């Protein structure tokens, strides 16, 4: 919680020093932002769930319900995941991305943000120094970071990137127990070697949700009016 308050404070002071209103982050809720949050959360959770279910079926995994898992465990997991997602979004898609858009233009800023996001996960996932895990981590998180960055840049709000990020992490960590919280709702064991299934699963994992996000943002550009004009803060 202290980390979130620190990022918010630094973001506020940084934007204020450059005479950019804090509202540029799109934090204040409204109908459009809440709708984007709901759509992003449901879409990311469903796409992630389908990917895991297909993998379980194709590899003959054994899936067992964790009988020791409780509602308080789930609520704690949700809060832990949401807090980590919010921290990352405020850091990588907050004030720093606004400034990058201002000085580098939208596309260059989003690419830079995704590049840094991928490198950051080398250290948060503790894979630095191992080539294959580094390449895999950079590819998956970098593409995810690019999606989150464009979601922020196009909607002028942090709601959609938070929802996309949170939905994926919630299913991965709290439902399928793939993460730092250990065994959660479902415990997956056994299964055949990944083999040729690795590439279709990787394709689904890193491309399906970004493709959905691309078309959703295209729909928003066509059917909704921008809430805020980024041109006031962007040089390109």
N, C-alpha and C positions, 0 to 999 in steps of 0.2 A: 504494500500500500504506500509506503514511503517513496518507493521508486516511481510509482505513478504520479504522486504529488510533485515529485522533483521534476519529472519530464514535463508535466503541465505548467509548472512554474517557469522553467527555462524556456519553454515554447512561448509562453505569454510574454516574457521579458524580451525574447529575441524578436518576435513579431512587433512588439511595441516600439523597440528601438529602431526598427525599419519602417515604422508608421504603417504597418499592415494590421488591420483589425483581427482580433483573435477569432472572430466569427468565420474567418476564411476556412477554418478547419471543419466547419459544418457540424458542430457538436450539438447544437440546440435541436431537440426533436421536433418534427412536424410530420404531417401525414405522408408526404412523399418519401421522406427518409425512413420512416418506420415501415413503409411498404417495401422499400428496397432491402431493408434489414430482414424482413420476413421472407421475401423471395430468395435472397442470398443464402439465408440459413437453411431453408428447406431444400433448395437445390443442391447445395454442397453436401448436406447430410445424406440425401438420397443417392447422389452419385457415388459418394464414398461407400455407402452401405451396399449398393449394387456391386461395386468392384470387389469388396470383401466377400460377399456371398458367392459371386462367380468363382473367385479364387478358392474358397472353401469347397465348393462342389467339384471343381476341376482337379483339385489336388487331394480329395478325399480326407480333408481334415476332420478331426473329432472336435466338436464344439460342445462344451459343457457350461451350464449355468453355474455361476459362482454362488453357492448357497450361503456363504458368509458375507456376501455383499448386501449392504443395507441402504436405505434411503439417505441417511446422513452421509454415507460414503459417496453416493452419487452427487449430492448437493455440494459436498466438499470438492469433488472432482470438477464439477461444473464451474465453481468459483475459481479454483486453481487454474483451469484452462482459460476461462474468460479473462482473468487477471493477466496471464502471460500473453494472450492474444492482444489485449488492450495495450499492454506495455510495448509490444513490438509494433503495433500499428501506429501508436503515437510517436514512436521513435523513427520509424522508417517511412511512414506515410503521413506524418504530421507536418510540423513547421519546416522541417528540413526539405521535404518534398515540395512544399509551396515555394521555398526559396530557390530550389533547383529549377522548378518550372519558370520562375521569374527570370533567372539568368541564363538557363540553358535551353528553354523551350520544353514543351510537354513531352515529346517523344524521347529526347535525350535524357530528360530528368527521370522518366519512368525506367528507361534502360539502366541508367546509373543506379537507381534505387534497387532494382532487382539484382544487379551485380553485387552490390554491397550486402544485400540480404542473403544471397547465396554464400558469400564468404563468411558472413557472421555465423551461419549454421555449421561451418566447419568446427567452430569452437564450442558452440552450444550443444552440438551432438558429439563432441569429443572425437572427431575423425581426422583431425589435422595430422598429416604425416603418412596416412594410408591412401594411396593413389585412387584405387577403385571406389572406396566409400566417399572420398572427396569429390570425385567426378559425379557420382550418383546424387550425393547430397546437393551439390551445386546446381545440377540440372533440375532436380525436382523443386527445391526451394527457390531457385532463381526464376523458374517459370511461374511458380506461385507468387513470388514477389512482383513479377511483371504484371500479373493479373490484378493483384491488390492495388498496385500503383495506378494502373489505368482506371480501376473502379473508383478510386479516389479522385483522380484528375477529371474524369468524365461526369461524375455525379456531384462534384464540389462538396463532398461530405465524406466523413469517415465511417458512416453506417454500413454501406455495402461491403467495403473491404473487411471490416470487423466480422460481419455475418458470414462471408465466404470462408474466412480464416477459422472462425469459431466452429462452424458446422463440420469442417474437415477434422479439426483437432478433437472435437467432442466424440465423433464416431470412432476415430482411430484410438484415442486414449481411453475414454470412459466406457465404450461399448466393447471394442475388440481387444482391449488390454495391450495395445502396441504403444508403449510410452513409459515415461519415468514414474508413473504412479503404480506400476506393477499390475497384479491381477485385479480386474475390475468386473464388469457384469458378465462377460463371456470369456471363457478360458479356451483357447484354441491350441490343440496339440496334434502330433502325428503328421500325417500327410506325405505325399510323394515328393521327390525333388522337384524344384521349380522347372528346370529344363527349358524347353522351348516356350513354356507359358510365361516366362519372365518378361519377354518383350511385349506381348499383348497386354499384360497387366501394367507394365510401365507406361505403355501408350495410354491406357485408360486413366492411370493415376495422374499423369502430368498434362494430358491434353483435353480430356472430355469436359472437365469443369471450366478451363479457360475458353474453350469453344463456346460453351453455354454463355459464359460471361460476355464474350465478344458480341454475340447476337442480342443478349439482353441490353447491353449498353447501346447497341445500334437501335434497338427498339425505343429506348429512352430518348435518344437524340431526335428521333422522328416524332414521337408522340408527347413529349413533355418539354417544357421550357426550362432552361438552366436556372437554378436558384440564385446563382451568383456569377458575375462575369469575371472569369480569371484573367481576362485581357488587361484588367487594371493592374495586375501584378506580374504579368508575363511579358517578356520582351519578344516572344515569337508566337 
